[in-house]
Amino acid sequence: MNLCKILKNNFNSFFIFKTISIIGILIAGSIILIMIFTTLGMWQESLSIVPDQKNITIAENNPQSALTARKIREWEQLELVNKYWDSINNSNADIAVSLLTDKYKLVKEEEINKIVSTINEENKIEISDLTEPFIICPKVWGITFYISQKSDEKIMTQIKLTNIAGTWQISYIGEPTEC
């Protein structure tokens, strides 16, 4: 059967079909007009923006993401540990001592001078298997690693780091401990 014949035979069906078609066309036309006016409004608004201090965002003023801050902190802490052991191996006790907290300098300075005086090319201290920095207790972070010299076995060691006035300093070197 042909659709036209069905619709002619049933006036109510034909009227409903026509009404639905007209409503669909009006809705589609409305959506198209809304899209056109929205696009024109955004385009006109983008042309009217004049750069000034209010419109410019400077990246340095934006806060760092938590992940970025964590990675920077870890890098600083690992760099401090490497700098400490490099200064010991290069017989520079002054640099090694300067990386310690004031309290820990009193305890460790004499021992560092003794170690530095015995270091030579054959018995340099090697560190390996550094862990990622981890929090031990509030404001104290730790890094665990193995320390060895050519003739000795590997000994697990922990360095505790404390942030004092924005600078990481070593507050403990020895066997792994808790806070």
Sequence and secondary structure as in RCSB ss.txt:
>XXXX:A:sequence
MNLCKILKNNFNSFFIFKTISIIGILIAGSIILIMIFTTLGMWQESLSIVPDQKNITIAENNPQSALTARKIREW
EQLELVNKYWDSINNSNADIAVSLLTDKYKLVKEEEINKIVSTINEENKIEISDLTEPFIICPKVWGITFYISQK
SDEKIMTQIKLTNIAGTWQISYIGEPTEC
>XXXX:A:secstr
  HHHHHHH HHHHHHHHHHHHHHHHHHHHHHHHHHHHHHHHHHHHHH    TTT   GGGS   HHHHHHHHHH
HHHHHHHHHHHHHHTT HHHHHHTB HHHHHHHHHHHHHHHHH  GGG  EEE     EEEETTEEEEEEEEE T
TS  EEEEEEEEEETTEEEEEEEES    
